[in-house]
Amino acid sequence: MSGRADEIAANLDAVRRRIRDACTEAGRPEDDVSLVVVTKFFPASDVRVLADLGVTDVGENRHQEAEAKAAECADLGLRWHFIGGLQSNKAAAVAAYADVVESVDRAKLVGPLSRGARARGAEVDVLLQVSLDPPGADHRSGAAPADLPDLARRVVEADLLRLRGLMAVAPLGEDPRTAFARLADVREELVREHPGATVLSAGMSGDLEAAIACGATHVRVGSAVLGPRPAVQ
Ligand SMILES: *Cc1c(COP(=O)(O)O)cnc(C)c1O
């Protein structure tokens, strides 16, 4: 193995151990929680290393980079998660390669995603991104919890989109456990209406334990596996 592969393997072991420990702590079976490795800013060669190490799910947040990497790694059979801000004029193109679109936060995205899925000839899994920011916060990304019922219904009614659950990012400046506890309530309400929408994508390198304690089924981990990203984002 190259030095880079050794480094990634060691980091991946440590993250898998953190997930196992957090599951034990929460009294959950460890196969309750899936790892999505966030590969943004890292090259396709790292994605190959990850696939060799048994990673099945990878996440990207910028369309052009994601599209190119997914094409370069098409032979690996990975599930590609799109986790970034989504422009409606790019949504159809994202649905052409993303198996899961985690960042659906407004109704305007639903039509283009559905058209993209039809062009691809495959179903696309959808998570609704919900904002955990206090109402009125600037730069909110994610739908307000009050807007979820309508958004969920639109996804369910769209051809070839499968409503699978929710995604969220803990806001800066708040204990992630407090934020993820609110998320657990929002999820409970969604699942009451949509019993199949049980996925909860929450938790990153810094707060995956808090997310698992609050019911996350998917954690999105970048830097703890691949190292620090370049400063420019
Ligand atoms: C970059 C990113 C992550 C991974 O963050 P790390 O702190 O590097 O683990 C998770 N979720 C989203 C939405 C991201 O953009």
Ligand as a Chemical Component Dictionary entry (heavy atoms), coordinates in Angstrom:
data_LIG
# 
_chem_comp.id                   LIG 
_chem_comp.type                 NON-POLYMER 
_chem_comp.pdbx_formal_charge   0 
_chem_comp.three_letter_code    LIG 
# 
loop_
_chem_comp_atom.comp_id 
_chem_comp_atom.atom_id 
_chem_comp_atom.alt_atom_id 
_chem_comp_atom.type_symbol 
_chem_comp_atom.charge 
_chem_comp_atom.model_Cartn_x 
_chem_comp_atom.model_Cartn_y 
_chem_comp_atom.model_Cartn_z 
_chem_comp_atom.pdbx_ordinal 
LIG C1 C1 C 0 -18.160 18.666 3.992 1  
LIG C2 C2 C 0 -19.415 18.143 4.537 2  
LIG C3 C3 C 0 -19.412 17.096 5.470 3  
LIG C4 C4 C 0 -18.153 16.464 6.037 4  
LIG O1 O1 O 0 -17.553 17.339 6.936 5  
LIG P1 P1 P 0 -16.293 16.891 7.848 6  
LIG O2 O2 O 0 -16.333 17.859 8.963 7  
LIG O3 O3 O 0 -15.101 17.031 6.980 8  
LIG O4 O4 O 0 -16.526 15.513 8.279 9  
LIG C5 C5 C 0 -20.639 16.621 5.904 10 
LIG N1 N1 N 0 -21.801 17.137 5.457 11 
LIG C6 C6 C 0 -21.844 18.158 4.569 12 
LIG C7 C7 C 0 -23.166 18.675 4.127 13 
LIG C8 C8 C 0 -20.652 18.688 4.085 14 
LIG O5 O5 O 0 -20.706 19.691 3.194 15 
# 
loop_
_chem_comp_bond.comp_id 
_chem_comp_bond.atom_id_1 
_chem_comp_bond.atom_id_2 
_chem_comp_bond.value_order 
_chem_comp_bond.pdbx_ordinal 
LIG C1 C2 SING 1  
LIG C2 C3 SING 2  
LIG C2 C8 DOUB 3  
LIG C3 C4 SING 4  
LIG C3 C5 DOUB 5  
LIG C4 O1 SING 6  
LIG O1 P1 SING 7  
LIG P1 O2 DOUB 8  
LIG P1 O3 SING 9  
LIG P1 O4 SING 10 
LIG C5 N1 SING 11 
LIG N1 C6 DOUB 12 
LIG C6 C7 SING 13 
LIG C6 C8 SING 14 
LIG C8 O5 SING 15 
# 
